[in-house]
Amino acid sequence: MSMNTEILAQGPKELNNPGLVLLLAQTPNAGKVTYLTEELKALGKIPGYTVVPISFSKNEQKTPWFEQLNPNGRMPALLDNRESKSPIRVFESMSILLYIAKTCDTDGAFWFKDDEDLQTELVSWLAFTHGGTGPMQGQANHFFRYAPEKIPYGIKRYQDETRRLYSVYEAHLSGKHDGQKKEWLVGGRYTIADMNAQPWVRMAFWAGVELDEFPNVSAWVERIEQRPATQAALKIPEQDKLSQLKADPEAAERMAQQASKWIMEGQNK
């Protein structure tokens, strides 16, 4: 993989920092990655990492230097300035999770290094979230919160699909299919599969979906929410929206209106 270093040099100077450099805003996909980096930092598996905040309102994710790191112009993105090796870019949140797990979590605290069967199951849940929950809930967010024209069919279509996907997590955690109630998605412990999904599900209300009908999912969300590393991650690069909205419920409409402007502009770039 090659990057144009002259174009990349147009970006922030922090891109030259050693080790992991994360480019992100406070979004569910970025939360997945900071959940993991904060867990690894707490365990002493990484000394720390650099965060480069990216502004949606300025469309920084569409700049030529950012697209050296993610040609799709989406967040998050990772630049690993490795010791004794050339820097490497990683894009797509699922891919970033797998990369950091493999390179930094070398004894498999949050994945299944020595169990291929469980690792296969883990990747299946990663893919389910990455290909289903995130995109469908993202569309529900768009039609429910951001679209300049409220289209009832679009809102219902994506809210219903988000609920259906939540029902898959609910059935799995409740033990509906195998008779085994679970606290975590894979292998009886907290892994990157959970980190990959919870940042989306915790924001269900933003899509106009309630978690009350999914009691096992709701308990799982709260279980992850209470982890110290999660609480630290939710402040990177700024306090997360859900915490802000709990403190100021009327802020939801203001946030949606502000975000709608740059979201609609960004669709044209």
Steps between C-alpha positions, in 0.01 A plus 500: 500500500639839403413845627596827337711648776495847345120511513490338845737772624220753441323352804557570870852467639370235743495256209873467557463380859636152570265208548124499449345819362119496492302743289145527622199691623258391772300245299399136559763375256772701672373384839566139404869574462546717808320236709784265405789744528385612844469138616850425372641814656345408835667157481836651407498336158553833326671805653242729346399629160445823310152630419455740209146646520332534162229759436195386306380859470822589315487179295855419608434132427479596132833680481774355277728431798228310689415294193859377501398316816146406400422528128128477588517827696337356812598475864671353686839448342823373651861577421750277676846654499673175579847471640747352249227469236331727251182671623182316416144629460190311606145603417150370580425461870478119491837477329653741752371289790650184353830672425540646849397172659754304298789744541445634854288245686752225439375263771138524382330672792225629270509242220568129466863470399525128573148383417423506131138392548419779743692749285289398201185558707638837609564608141146395408359737764737774389374461144135488610537836673720656234281396209161520671452696820724795417374564146132441578501705820696767317221520243241513778695789652504677166132474420385557859736781599672660204306475175361838392179324395340256744411190301286264713580194289875557533478561875290188561707283266828564678363517853331162447821351362698639793253335739529174310878507532471576872272197528786284371725622782212451745436141392868420518557653844182348641599152386192461283674273250746308716351522850805686632443850634800722439653819636725547197468426130781245467686259723366611836718809521520860383658525156529724198170349379325679787702818447405497133125489566427685824589853380222474244242331719548742791387777261173326407289798604675719243349275235160519670526146636445400864695226675222409744385207287853353506575444871810286449643745251422789733683328788795424271519865391506613862759237596740642243404858582619460858851385412759767593664471158164561332443811707845626402437421133172693502695818564719464190539739327209666685217396730265268314159614379296263714650636821440854378140422413431338836606826658301711252214309332400801291843495337402212269317716250774763505765236436298346218450834329867590526610162372247495216672790327845341471357152437305622198797702375731202549286279275604710206874456557 
